[in-house]
Amino acid sequence: MLGNMNALLAEQTQQLQLLVEAVAQLRAEISSAKKEANQAVSETASEVYVQMSDWALKSSGATIDLQRTSETYDCKENWGCRVLWFFRTANPPDTILQPDVSPENCWPLQGHEGQVVIRLPARVHLTAVTVQHISKEASPSGTVISAPRDIAVFGVDADGEEETLLGMFMYDVAEEAIQIFPLKNAPLPRAFSYIKLLVKSNWGNPAYTCIYRVQVHGKMAKPESLN
């Protein structure tokens, strides 16, 4: 009797062990499938991203309209900031028009809200805007509270007299560092020479907001639409 019970217990233990191994294998397969799916989504997004023209690239002729752009953060009144920045000056606004997004290579605009106006190298029927910050893991401070949060995008005519709201978005620091925001009614029937990004808030830094890179996407206006 005791021998039969031991044999039954051993058999059940073996079956339980097989079940544990099967569950572990299933979890591994699910984890692998998730990684492959995430990689596929990331690769697809990267392909789309690479194929989009950037009309806010300094090397292509884009510039900053300094008269209509917020002031750069001045940390003279901040003792800690003075120590950290003693041997360097703050990056200028056109930093956001260049592909180098290494940590601290951003433009710090004064305060938690402000704006930047970009003159495009051509008149463009705008379709989307890309905003890029660094990740929390790459940040020297371990935080991304200086990242922009709520952003409004405007198309601006050549003389700056008229602005057209193209969209309002939130840059989410919990998502990917590169975030693409399609504009409403894109591609827009009207072409613009300037685009304005209005930062309405950031993620908690009251002193300054860091913008690493802005890209502007769209189709160049045809010659006949320039009149």
Residue frames as a rotation matrix with the C-alpha (Angstrom) as fourth column:
MET 1
0.567 0.824 0.000 0.00
0.824 -0.567 0.000 0.00
0.000 0.000 -1.000 0.00
LEU 2
0.539 -0.457 -0.708 2.74
0.097 -0.801 0.591 2.44
-0.837 -0.387 -0.387 1.01
GLY 3
-0.522 -0.787 0.329 4.71
0.387 0.126 0.913 1.47
-0.760 0.604 0.239 -2.05
ASN 4
-0.107 0.579 0.808 1.77
0.990 -0.016 0.142 2.26
0.095 0.815 -0.572 -4.35
MET 5
0.829 0.431 -0.355 1.32
0.497 -0.860 0.116 5.66
-0.256 -0.272 -0.928 -2.70
ASN 6
0.101 -0.887 -0.451 5.02
0.051 -0.448 0.893 6.47
-0.994 -0.113 0.000 -3.15
ALA 7
-0.607 -0.297 0.737 4.86
0.687 0.270 0.675 5.45
-0.400 0.916 0.040 -6.78
LEU 8
0.329 0.831 0.449 1.74
0.931 -0.365 -0.006 7.60
0.159 0.420 -0.893 -7.32
LEU 9
0.758 -0.109 -0.643 3.37
0.239 -0.872 0.428 10.56
-0.607 -0.478 -0.635 -5.58
ALA 10
-0.321 -0.947 -0.017 6.51
0.220 -0.092 0.971 10.20
-0.921 0.308 0.238 -7.69
GLU 11
-0.401 0.251 0.881 4.41
0.915 0.166 0.369 10.08
-0.054 0.954 -0.296 -10.85
GLN 12
0.692 0.722 0.030 2.46
0.721 -0.692 0.026 13.21
0.039 0.004 -0.999 -9.86
THR 13
0.428 -0.638 -0.640 5.68
0.121 -0.662 0.740 15.00
-0.895 -0.395 -0.206 -8.96
GLN 14
-0.586 -0.663 0.466 7.10
0.508 0.147 0.849 14.15
-0.631 0.734 0.251 -12.36
GLN 15
-0.007 0.690 0.724 3.95
0.978 -0.146 0.149 15.40
0.209 0.709 -0.674 -14.10
LEU 16
0.825 0.290 -0.485 4.06
0.452 -0.854 0.257 18.60
-0.340 -0.431 -0.836 -12.07
GLN 17
-0.053 -0.940 -0.336 7.69
0.169 -0.341 0.925 19.13
-0.984 -0.007 0.177 -13.03
LEU 18
-0.585 -0.088 0.806 6.82
0.787 0.176 0.591 18.62
-0.194 0.980 -0.034 -16.70
LEU 19
0.471 0.845 0.255 3.99
0.867 -0.497 0.045 21.14
0.165 0.199 -0.966 -16.34
VAL 20
0.611 -0.342 -0.714 6.32
0.219 -0.793 0.568 23.72
-0.761 -0.503 -0.410 -14.74
GLU 21
-0.495 -0.857 0.140 8.81
0.324 -0.032 0.946 23.23
-0.806 0.514 0.293 -17.57
ALA 22
-0.285 0.477 0.831 6.05
0.954 0.056 0.295 23.60
0.095 0.877 -0.471 -20.16
VAL 23
0.776 0.579 -0.252 4.84
0.616 -0.781 0.102 26.85
-0.137 -0.235 -0.962 -18.55
ALA 24
0.226 -0.791 -0.569 8.39
0.110 -0.559 0.822 28.21
-0.968 -0.248 -0.039 -18.43
GLN 25
-0.653 -0.453 0.607 8.88
0.599 0.181 0.780 27.36
-0.463 0.873 0.154 -22.11
LEU 26
0.176 0.827 0.533 5.56
0.966 -0.250 0.070 29.01
0.191 0.503 -0.843 -22.98
ARG 27
0.763 0.055 -0.644 6.57
0.338 -0.883 0.325 32.17
-0.551 -0.466 -0.692 -21.12
ALA 28
-0.269 -0.949 -0.165 9.88
0.186 -0.219 0.958 32.24
-0.945 0.226 0.236 -22.95
GLU 29
-0.532 0.138 0.835 8.11
0.843 0.173 0.509 31.87
-0.074 0.975 -0.209 -26.30
ILE 30
0.599 0.799 0.049 5.66
0.799 -0.601 0.024 34.68
0.049 0.025 -0.998 -25.41
SER 31
0.493 -0.507 -0.707 8.54
0.151 -0.750 0.644 36.93
-0.857 -0.424 -0.293 -24.33
SER 32
-0.588 -0.748 0.308 10.41
0.394 0.068 0.917 36.18
-0.707 0.660 0.255 -27.55
ALA 33
-0.147 0.635 0.758 7.30
0.980 -0.012 0.201 36.89
0.137 0.772 -0.621 -29.62
LYS 34
0.785 0.430 -0.447 6.81
0.532 -0.837 0.129 40.24
-0.319 -0.339 -0.885 -27.83
LYS 35
0.023 -0.873 -0.487 10.43
0.089 -0.484 0.871 41.22
-0.996 -0.063 0.067 -28.51
GLU 36
-0.680 -0.258 0.687 10.09
0.651 0.220 0.727 40.31
-0.338 0.941 0.018 -32.19
ALA 37
0.280 0.878 0.388 6.83
0.948 -0.317 0.034 42.25
0.153 0.359 -0.921 -32.46
ASN 38
0.716 -0.066 -0.695 8.32
0.285 -0.881 0.378 45.32
-0.637 -0.469 -0.612 -30.75
GLN 39
-0.367 -0.928 -0.067 11.38
0.206 -0.152 0.967 45.12
-0.907 0.340 0.247 -32.99
ALA 40
-0.434 0.291 0.853 9.18
0.900 0.179 0.397 44.87
-0.037 0.940 -0.339 -36.08
VAL 41
0.682 0.730 -0.053 7.16
0.731 -0.682 0.019 47.92
-0.022 -0.051 -0.998 -34.99
SER 42
0.433 -0.612 -0.662 10.35
0.108 -0.694 0.712 49.84
-0.895 -0.380 -0.234 -34.22
GLU 43
-0.603 -0.692 0.397 11.89
0.445 0.122 0.887 48.94
-0.662 0.712 0.234 -37.59
THR 44
-0.038 0.685 0.727 8.71
0.988 -0.084 0.131 49.94
0.151 0.723 -0.674 -39.42
ALA 45
0.835 0.338 -0.435 8.59
0.454 -0.869 0.198 53.26
-0.311 -0.363 -0.879 -37.57
SER 46
0.021 -0.924 -0.382 12.28
0.116 -0.377 0.919 53.85
-0.993 -0.064 0.099 -38.33
GLU 47
-0.551 -0.186 0.813 11.72
0.783 0.223 0.581 53.13
-0.289 0.957 0.023 -42.02
VAL 48
0.466 0.796 0.386 8.85
0.856 -0.516 0.031 55.61
0.223 0.316 -0.922 -42.15
TYR 49
0.729 -0.229 -0.645 10.91
0.263 -0.776 0.573 58.12
-0.632 -0.587 -0.506 -40.18
VAL 50
-0.316 -0.947 0.052 13.93
0.358 -0.069 0.931 57.81
-0.879 0.313 0.360 -42.48
GLN 51
-0.398 0.205 0.894 11.79
0.918 0.098 0.386 58.27
-0.008 0.974 -0.227 -45.60
MET 52
0.681 0.722 -0.123 10.33
0.726 -0.687 -0.009 61.58
-0.091 -0.083 -0.992 -44.39
SER 53
-0.009 -0.672 0.741 12.02
0.595 -0.599 -0.536 64.75
0.803 0.436 0.406 -45.62
ASP 54
0.185 -0.022 -0.983 13.28
0.912 -0.369 0.180 67.15
-0.367 -0.929 -0.048 -42.96
TRP 55
0.337 0.030 0.941 12.71
0.621 -0.758 -0.198 70.80
0.708 0.651 -0.274 -43.86
ALA 56
0.949 -0.044 0.311 14.10
-0.253 -0.694 0.674 72.04
0.187 -0.718 -0.670 -40.55
LEU 57
0.585 -0.811 -0.019 17.68
0.782 0.557 0.281 70.97
-0.217 -0.180 0.959 -41.16
LYS 58
0.562 -0.412 -0.717 20.33
-0.090 -0.892 0.442 73.69
-0.822 -0.184 -0.539 -40.79
SER 59
-0.495 -0.840 0.221 22.56
0.092 0.202 0.975 72.14
-0.864 0.503 -0.023 -43.44
SER 60
-0.339 0.462 0.819 19.65
0.935 0.264 0.238 72.41
-0.106 0.847 -0.522 -45.90
GLY 61
-0.672 -0.042 0.740 19.11
0.336 -0.907 0.255 76.10
0.660 0.420 0.623 -45.24
ALA 62
0.477 0.856 -0.199 16.66
0.571 -0.130 0.810 76.22
0.668 -0.500 -0.551 -42.33
THR 63
-0.678 -0.664 0.315 17.29
0.211 -0.587 -0.782 79.03
0.704 -0.464 0.538 -39.83
ILE 64
-0.211 0.561 -0.800 15.84
0.973 0.044 -0.226 80.39
-0.091 -0.826 -0.556 -36.60
ASP 65
0.109 0.325 0.940 13.84
0.305 -0.910 0.279 83.62
0.946 0.256 -0.198 -36.57
LEU 66
-0.610 -0.505 -0.611 15.48
0.695 0.028 -0.718 85.04
0.380 -0.863 0.334 -33.47
GLN 67
-0.864 0.298 0.407 13.14
-0.361 -0.929 -0.086 88.03
0.352 -0.221 0.910 -33.23
ARG 68
0.140 0.990 0.022 10.16
-0.828 0.105 0.551 85.73
0.543 -0.096 0.834 -32.76
THR 69
0.206 -0.167 -0.964 11.93
0.264 0.958 -0.110 83.09
0.942 -0.232 0.241 -30.65
SER 70
0.973 0.231 -0.022 12.07
0.067 -0.189 0.980 82.95
0.222 -0.954 -0.199 -26.85
GLU 71
0.391 -0.861 0.325 15.20
-0.871 -0.461 -0.173 83.84
0.298 -0.215 -0.930 -24.92
THR 72
0.112 -0.498 -0.860 17.85
0.078 0.867 -0.492 81.25
0.991 -0.012 0.136 -24.14
TYR 73
0.875 0.263 -0.406 18.06
0.376 0.156 0.913 80.24
0.304 -0.952 0.038 -20.48
ASP 74
0.044 -0.839 0.542 20.50
-0.290 -0.530 -0.796 82.34
0.956 -0.122 -0.267 -18.47
CYS 75
0.591 0.214 -0.778 21.66
0.514 0.643 0.568 80.58
0.622 -0.735 0.270 -15.31
LYS 76
-0.327 -0.798 0.505 23.68
0.071 -0.554 -0.829 83.42
0.942 -0.236 0.238 -13.79
GLU 77
-0.049 0.382 0.923 21.32
-0.871 -0.468 0.147 83.61
0.488 -0.797 0.356 -10.83
ASN 78
0.937 0.343 -0.070 21.58
-0.286 0.866 0.410 79.88
0.202 -0.364 0.909 -10.16
TRP 79
0.295 -0.900 0.321 24.76
-0.892 -0.139 0.431 79.07
-0.343 -0.413 -0.843 -8.18
GLY 80
0.136 -0.208 0.969 24.73
-0.019 0.977 0.212 75.36
-0.991 -0.047 0.129 -9.00
CYS 81
0.837 0.233 0.495 24.19
0.474 0.145 -0.869 76.09
-0.274 0.962 0.011 -12.67
ARG 82
0.804 -0.587 -0.097 27.03
-0.589 -0.762 -0.267 78.62
0.083 0.272 -0.959 -12.70
VAL 83
0.057 -0.804 0.591 29.40
-0.652 0.418 0.632 75.96
-0.756 -0.422 -0.501 -11.38
LEU 84
0.214 0.104 0.971 28.31
0.377 0.908 -0.180 73.36
-0.901 0.405 0.155 -13.94
TRP 85
0.730 0.197 0.654 28.37
0.682 -0.156 -0.714 75.77
-0.038 0.968 -0.248 -16.90
PHE 86
0.554 -0.529 -0.643 31.43
0.055 -0.747 0.662 77.82
-0.831 -0.403 -0.385 -15.92
PHE 87
-0.471 -0.881 -0.042 33.53
-0.061 -0.015 0.998 76.75
-0.880 0.473 -0.046 -18.89
ARG 88
-0.785 0.242 0.571 30.79
0.620 0.288 0.730 76.79
0.013 0.927 -0.376 -21.52
THR 89
-0.770 0.597 -0.225 27.92
-0.572 -0.802 -0.173 78.88
-0.284 -0.004 0.959 -22.82
ALA 90
-0.051 0.853 0.520 24.35
-0.091 0.514 -0.853 77.77
-0.995 -0.091 0.052 -23.42
ASN 91
-0.665 -0.145 0.733 23.61
0.635 0.407 0.657 76.29
-0.394 0.902 -0.179 -26.83
PRO 92
-0.803 0.376 -0.462 21.89
-0.490 -0.858 0.152 78.65
-0.340 0.348 0.874 -29.31
PRO 93
0.114 0.978 0.172 18.39
-0.599 0.206 -0.774 77.99
-0.793 -0.015 0.609 -30.68
ASP 94
0.399 0.074 -0.914 19.65
-0.898 0.235 -0.372 76.57
0.187 0.969 0.160 -34.00
THR 95
-0.707 -0.568 0.421 20.97
-0.667 0.734 -0.129 73.58
-0.235 -0.372 -0.898 -32.04
ILE 96
-0.082 0.782 0.617 17.53
-0.230 0.588 -0.776 72.06
-0.970 -0.206 0.132 -32.61
LEU 97
0.732 0.337 -0.592 18.11
-0.612 -0.057 -0.789 72.12
-0.299 0.940 0.164 -36.39
GLN 98
-0.134 -0.884 -0.449 21.08
-0.916 0.283 -0.283 69.75
0.377 0.373 -0.848 -36.22
PRO 99
0.450 0.425 -0.786 21.19
-0.320 0.898 0.303 65.94
0.834 0.115 0.540 -35.92
ASP 100
-0.597 -0.724 -0.346 23.50
0.101 0.360 -0.927 65.76
0.796 -0.589 -0.142 -32.89
VAL 101
0.431 0.810 0.398 21.26
-0.450 -0.189 0.873 64.82
0.782 -0.555 0.283 -29.95
SER 102
-0.281 -0.609 -0.741 23.93
0.485 0.576 -0.658 63.74
0.828 -0.544 0.133 -27.50
PRO 103
0.379 0.490 -0.785 23.14
0.916 -0.077 0.394 64.46
0.133 -0.869 -0.477 -23.82
GLU 104
0.115 -0.173 -0.978 23.16
0.551 -0.808 0.208 68.20
-0.827 -0.563 0.002 -22.95
ASN 105
-0.911 -0.404 0.088 23.40
0.286 -0.462 0.840 69.19
-0.299 0.790 0.536 -26.63
CYS 106
-0.006 0.977 0.215 20.01
0.998 -0.006 0.055 70.91
0.055 0.215 -0.975 -26.51
TRP 107
-0.591 -0.046 0.806 18.68
0.117 -0.993 0.030 74.44
0.798 0.112 0.592 -26.66
PRO 108
-0.477 0.427 -0.768 17.45
0.876 0.157 -0.456 75.54
-0.074 -0.890 -0.449 -23.19
LEU 109
-0.257 0.458 0.851 14.66
0.259 -0.816 0.517 78.06
0.931 0.354 0.091 -23.55
GLN 110
-0.908 -0.155 0.389 13.91
-0.267 -0.502 -0.823 80.28
0.323 -0.851 0.414 -20.57
GLY 111
-0.406 0.780 0.477 11.18
-0.862 -0.152 -0.484 78.97
-0.305 -0.608 0.733 -18.26
HIS 112
-0.579 0.278 0.766 8.63
0.093 0.956 -0.276 76.20
-0.810 -0.089 -0.580 -18.63
GLU 113
0.468 0.714 0.521 6.98
0.678 0.089 -0.730 77.72
-0.567 0.695 -0.442 -21.69
GLY 114
-0.166 -0.536 -0.828 8.13
-0.304 -0.770 0.560 79.58
-0.938 0.345 -0.035 -24.76
GLN 115
0.838 0.502 0.214 8.36
0.075 0.282 -0.957 79.37
-0.541 0.818 0.198 -28.52
VAL 116
-0.426 -0.904 -0.045 10.68
0.040 -0.069 0.997 78.91
-0.904 0.422 0.066 -31.47
VAL 117
0.733 0.600 -0.320 10.03
-0.254 -0.196 -0.947 80.06
-0.631 0.776 0.009 -35.03
ILE 118
-0.225 -0.794 0.565 11.83
0.315 0.489 0.813 78.23
-0.922 0.361 0.140 -37.82
ARG 119
0.287 0.217 -0.933 12.30
-0.777 -0.517 -0.360 79.69
-0.560 0.828 0.021 -41.29
LEU 120
0.487 -0.024 0.873 12.11
0.284 0.950 -0.132 76.85
-0.826 0.312 0.469 -43.78
PRO 121
-0.573 -0.805 -0.153 14.40
0.081 -0.241 0.967 76.76
-0.816 0.542 0.203 -46.85
ALA 122
-0.924 0.376 0.065 11.32
0.043 -0.065 0.997 76.62
0.379 0.924 0.044 -49.10
ARG 123
-0.286 0.911 0.299 7.55
-0.957 -0.258 -0.129 76.98
-0.040 -0.323 0.946 -48.93
VAL 124
-0.955 -0.160 -0.250 6.23
-0.152 0.987 -0.050 73.63
0.255 -0.010 -0.967 -47.76
HIS 125
0.181 0.981 -0.073 2.86
-0.637 0.174 0.751 71.88
0.749 -0.089 0.657 -47.57
LEU 126
-0.574 -0.548 0.608 3.33
-0.802 0.224 -0.554 70.60
0.167 -0.806 -0.568 -44.03
THR 127
0.128 0.593 -0.795 2.38
-0.309 0.785 0.536 67.06
0.942 0.177 0.284 -43.02
ALA 128
0.782 0.080 -0.618 4.03
0.485 0.545 0.684 66.31
0.392 -0.834 0.388 -39.66
VAL 129
0.367 -0.693 0.621 6.48
-0.714 -0.637 -0.289 67.49
0.596 -0.337 -0.729 -37.01
THR 130
0.475 -0.316 -0.821 9.02
0.500 0.865 -0.044 65.38
0.724 -0.390 0.569 -35.15
VAL 131
0.538 -0.316 0.781 10.23
-0.720 -0.654 0.231 66.31
0.438 -0.687 -0.580 -31.66
GLN 132
0.418 -0.492 -0.764 13.17
0.355 0.862 -0.360 64.55
0.836 -0.121 0.535 -30.04
HIS 133
0.566 -0.330 0.756 14.53
-0.804 -0.427 0.415 64.52
0.186 -0.842 -0.507 -26.49
ILE 134
-0.545 -0.731 -0.410 16.90
-0.535 0.680 -0.500 62.12
0.645 -0.053 -0.762 -24.75
SER 135
0.319 0.644 -0.696 15.70
0.158 0.687 0.709 59.18
0.935 -0.336 0.117 -22.71
LYS 136
0.855 0.056 0.516 15.78
-0.484 -0.276 0.831 59.10
0.189 -0.959 -0.209 -18.93
GLU 137
0.815 -0.565 0.124 18.49
0.470 0.772 0.428 56.44
-0.338 -0.291 0.895 -19.11
ALA 138
0.173 -0.775 0.607 20.71
0.883 -0.151 -0.445 58.68
0.436 0.613 0.658 -21.23
SER 139
0.691 0.174 0.702 20.16
-0.013 -0.967 0.253 61.80
0.723 -0.184 -0.666 -19.13
PRO 140
-0.403 -0.914 -0.044 23.17
0.114 -0.002 -0.993 62.79
0.908 -0.405 0.105 -16.95
SER 141
-0.607 0.226 0.762 20.76
-0.751 -0.476 -0.457 63.86
0.260 -0.850 0.458 -14.20
GLY 142
-0.967 0.255 -0.006 18.68
0.249 0.939 -0.235 60.70
-0.055 -0.229 -0.972 -14.47
THR 143
-0.115 0.962 -0.248 15.54
0.431 -0.177 -0.885 62.76
-0.895 -0.209 -0.394 -15.14
VAL 144
-0.709 -0.032 0.705 13.81
0.685 -0.267 0.677 64.30
0.167 0.963 0.211 -18.15
ILE 145
0.064 0.785 -0.617 11.77
0.840 -0.376 -0.391 66.96
-0.538 -0.493 -0.683 -16.36
SER 146
-0.364 -0.238 -0.900 13.11
-0.152 -0.939 0.310 69.64
-0.919 0.249 0.306 -18.72
ALA 147
-0.857 0.080 0.510 11.54
0.497 0.396 0.773 67.91
-0.140 0.915 -0.379 -21.75
PRO 148
-0.751 0.657 -0.070 8.69
-0.650 -0.717 0.252 69.77
0.116 0.235 0.965 -23.45
ARG 149
-0.718 0.585 0.377 5.22
0.243 0.719 -0.652 68.42
-0.652 -0.377 -0.658 -22.72
ASP 150
0.340 0.916 0.213 2.30
0.647 -0.064 -0.760 70.27
-0.682 0.396 -0.615 -24.32
ILE 151
-0.726 -0.662 -0.186 3.11
0.225 -0.485 0.845 71.71
-0.649 0.572 0.502 -27.73
ALA 152
0.564 0.824 -0.054 1.11
0.245 -0.230 -0.942 73.72
-0.788 0.518 -0.331 -30.26
VAL 153
-0.531 -0.727 0.436 2.26
0.613 0.026 0.790 73.99
-0.586 0.686 0.431 -33.88
PHE 154
0.505 0.659 -0.558 1.48
0.090 -0.683 -0.725 76.93
-0.859 0.315 -0.404 -36.15
GLY 155
-0.027 -0.447 0.894 2.13
0.999 0.014 0.037 77.65
-0.029 0.894 0.447 -39.80
VAL 156
0.203 0.003 -0.979 3.27
0.323 -0.944 0.064 81.25
-0.925 -0.329 -0.192 -40.26
ASP 157
0.870 0.135 0.474 3.15
0.492 -0.206 -0.846 83.34
-0.017 0.969 -0.246 -43.44
ALA 158
0.151 -0.934 0.324 6.26
0.842 -0.050 -0.537 85.01
0.518 0.354 0.779 -44.82
ASP 159
-0.204 -0.234 0.951 5.66
-0.071 -0.965 -0.252 88.41
0.976 -0.119 0.180 -43.20
GLY 160
-0.852 -0.208 -0.481 4.68
0.395 0.348 -0.850 86.90
0.344 -0.914 -0.215 -39.84
GLU 161
-0.720 0.615 0.322 1.32
-0.653 -0.758 -0.013 88.65
0.236 -0.220 0.947 -39.80
GLU 162
0.356 0.931 -0.084 -0.86
-0.890 0.365 0.272 85.53
0.284 -0.022 0.959 -39.90
GLU 163
-0.786 -0.550 0.283 -0.59
-0.614 0.747 -0.255 82.27
-0.071 -0.374 -0.925 -37.98
THR 164
0.204 0.834 -0.513 -2.56
-0.774 0.458 0.437 79.08
0.599 0.308 0.739 -38.59
LEU 165
-0.065 -0.173 0.983 -2.94
-0.854 0.519 0.035 76.48
-0.516 -0.837 -0.182 -35.85
LEU 166
-0.125 -0.096 -0.988 -1.93
-0.803 0.594 0.044 73.11
0.582 0.799 -0.151 -37.29
GLY 167
0.343 0.274 -0.899 -2.18
0.179 0.920 0.349 70.92
0.922 -0.281 0.266 -34.22
MET 168
0.203 -0.264 0.943 -1.72
-0.934 -0.341 0.106 70.49
0.294 -0.902 -0.315 -30.47
PHE 169
0.417 -0.189 -0.889 0.25
-0.025 0.975 -0.219 67.55
0.909 0.113 0.402 -29.10
MET 170
0.787 -0.271 0.554 1.83
-0.589 -0.063 0.806 66.11
-0.183 -0.961 -0.209 -25.98
TYR 171
0.022 -0.850 -0.526 5.42
-0.540 0.433 -0.722 64.89
0.841 0.300 -0.450 -26.01
ASP 172
0.895 0.401 0.197 5.25
-0.397 0.511 0.762 61.85
0.205 -0.760 0.617 -23.72
VAL 173
0.008 -0.982 0.188 8.53
-0.980 -0.045 -0.193 61.12
0.198 -0.183 -0.963 -21.90
ALA 174
0.048 0.072 0.996 7.29
-0.517 0.855 -0.037 57.57
-0.855 -0.514 0.078 -21.21
GLU 175
0.918 0.306 0.253 7.34
0.068 0.507 -0.859 56.83
-0.391 0.806 0.445 -24.95
GLU 176
0.351 -0.812 0.467 10.15
0.936 0.309 -0.167 56.69
-0.008 0.496 0.868 -27.53
ALA 177
-0.253 -0.557 -0.791 12.63
0.528 -0.764 0.370 59.57
-0.810 -0.324 0.488 -27.64
ILE 178
-0.987 -0.036 -0.159 11.66
-0.118 -0.511 0.851 60.36
-0.111 0.859 0.500 -31.25
GLN 179
-0.314 0.945 0.089 7.97
0.563 0.261 -0.784 61.20
-0.764 -0.196 -0.615 -31.56
ILE 180
-0.959 0.034 0.283 6.21
0.248 -0.388 0.888 62.08
0.140 0.921 0.363 -34.81
PHE 181
-0.383 0.850 -0.362 3.07
0.285 -0.265 -0.921 64.22
-0.879 -0.456 -0.140 -34.71
PRO 182
-0.562 0.261 0.785 0.93
0.815 0.014 0.579 64.26
0.140 0.965 -0.221 -37.88
LEU 183
-0.914 0.240 -0.326 -0.72
-0.151 -0.949 -0.276 67.62
-0.376 -0.203 0.904 -38.56
LYS 184
-0.088 0.968 0.235 -4.45
0.299 0.251 -0.921 67.93
-0.950 -0.011 -0.312 -39.09
ASN 185
0.817 0.553 -0.164 -5.71
-0.040 -0.230 -0.972 67.96
-0.576 0.801 -0.166 -42.67
ALA 186
-0.129 -0.951 -0.280 -2.25
-0.594 -0.152 0.790 66.99
-0.794 0.268 -0.545 -43.91
PRO 187
-0.573 -0.819 0.013 -0.92
0.813 -0.566 0.137 67.57
-0.105 0.089 0.990 -46.43
LEU 188
-0.021 0.571 -0.821 -2.14
0.408 -0.745 -0.528 71.11
-0.913 -0.346 -0.217 -45.99
PRO 189
0.547 0.292 0.784 -3.42
0.834 -0.109 -0.541 72.85
-0.073 0.950 -0.303 -49.14
ARG 190
0.943 -0.225 0.245 -1.57
-0.191 -0.969 -0.158 76.00
0.273 0.102 -0.957 -48.12
ALA 191
0.306 -0.918 -0.252 2.22
0.741 0.396 -0.543 76.15
0.598 -0.021 0.801 -48.07
PHE 192
0.993 -0.004 -0.118 4.17
0.083 -0.687 0.722 77.93
-0.084 -0.727 -0.682 -45.33
SER 193
0.395 -0.900 0.184 7.60
-0.068 -0.228 -0.971 79.54
0.916 0.371 -0.151 -45.17
TYR 194
-0.589 -0.526 0.613 7.77
-0.633 -0.172 -0.755 79.48
0.503 -0.833 -0.232 -41.37
ILE 195
0.240 0.649 -0.722 6.62
0.257 0.674 0.692 77.15
0.936 -0.352 -0.005 -38.63
LYS 196
-0.262 -0.268 0.927 6.21
-0.753 -0.544 -0.370 78.00
0.604 -0.795 -0.059 -34.96
LEU 197
-0.110 0.187 -0.976 6.41
0.508 0.855 0.106 75.58
0.854 -0.484 -0.189 -32.07
LEU 198
-0.006 0.213 0.977 4.77
-0.690 -0.708 0.150 76.92
0.724 -0.673 0.151 -28.93
VAL 199
-0.556 -0.221 -0.802 5.82
0.390 0.782 -0.486 75.01
0.734 -0.583 -0.348 -25.82
LYS 200
0.207 0.775 0.597 2.98
-0.326 -0.521 0.789 75.42
0.923 -0.358 0.145 -23.33
SER 201
0.734 -0.029 0.678 4.48
-0.668 0.152 0.729 73.32
-0.124 -0.988 0.092 -20.53
ASN 202
-0.221 -0.786 -0.577 7.28
-0.664 0.554 -0.501 70.91
0.714 0.272 -0.645 -19.65
TRP 203
0.297 0.333 -0.895 7.61
0.198 0.895 0.399 67.91
0.934 -0.295 0.200 -17.33
GLY 204
0.761 0.219 -0.611 8.39
0.613 0.066 0.787 69.82
0.212 -0.974 -0.084 -14.14
ASN 205
-0.309 -0.918 -0.248 11.45
0.945 -0.325 0.025 72.04
-0.104 -0.227 0.968 -14.55
PRO 206
0.656 0.663 -0.362 10.43
0.640 -0.742 -0.199 75.64
-0.401 -0.101 -0.911 -13.73
ALA 207
0.121 -0.722 -0.682 13.74
0.013 -0.685 0.728 77.17
-0.993 -0.097 -0.073 -14.82
TYR 208
-0.406 -0.337 -0.850 14.16
-0.821 -0.275 0.501 75.99
-0.402 0.901 -0.165 -18.39
THR 209
0.672 0.580 0.460 12.91
-0.211 0.745 -0.633 73.65
-0.710 0.328 0.623 -21.11
CYS 210
-0.430 -0.902 -0.037 15.36
-0.389 0.148 0.909 71.68
-0.815 0.405 -0.415 -23.24
ILE 211
0.813 0.571 -0.115 14.62
-0.338 0.302 -0.891 71.06
-0.474 0.763 0.438 -26.91
TYR 212
-0.036 -0.877 0.479 17.03
0.072 0.476 0.876 68.66
-0.997 0.066 0.046 -28.58
ARG 213
-0.957 -0.286 0.056 15.76
0.069 -0.034 0.997 68.44
-0.283 0.958 0.052 -32.12
VAL 214
0.118 0.978 -0.170 12.79
-0.171 -0.148 -0.974 69.49
-0.978 0.144 0.150 -34.21
GLN 215
-0.904 -0.318 0.287 12.11
0.213 0.250 0.945 68.15
-0.372 0.915 -0.158 -37.68
VAL 216
-0.092 0.860 -0.502 9.51
-0.516 -0.472 -0.715 69.44
-0.851 0.193 0.488 -40.09
HIS 217
-0.725 -0.117 0.679 8.00
0.365 0.770 0.523 67.17
-0.584 0.627 -0.515 -42.73
GLY 218
0.337 0.876 -0.344 6.01
-0.032 -0.354 -0.935 67.91
-0.941 0.326 -0.091 -45.84
LYS 219
0.134 -0.202 0.970 6.09
0.947 0.313 -0.066 68.48
-0.291 0.928 0.233 -49.59
MET 220
-0.706 -0.484 -0.517 7.69
0.314 -0.868 0.384 71.47
-0.634 0.109 0.765 -51.24
ALA 221
0.327 0.865 -0.381 5.21
0.028 -0.412 -0.911 73.80
-0.945 0.287 -0.159 -52.96
LYS 222
0.108 -0.220 0.969 5.17
0.954 0.298 -0.039 73.66
-0.280 0.929 0.242 -56.73
PRO 223
-0.835 -0.550 -0.003 6.37
0.525 -0.800 0.289 76.75
-0.161 0.240 0.957 -58.61
GLU 224
-0.504 0.682 0.529 2.87
0.288 -0.445 0.848 77.67
0.814 0.580 0.028 -59.76
SER 225
0.499 0.725 -0.474 1.67
0.695 -0.009 0.719 77.86
0.517 -0.688 -0.509 -56.11
LEU 226
-0.348 -0.728 -0.591 4.35
0.924 -0.374 -0.082 80.40
-0.161 -0.574 0.803 -55.18
ASN 227
-0.713 0.101 0.694 2.41
0.272 -0.872 0.407 83.32
0.646 0.479 0.594 -56.69
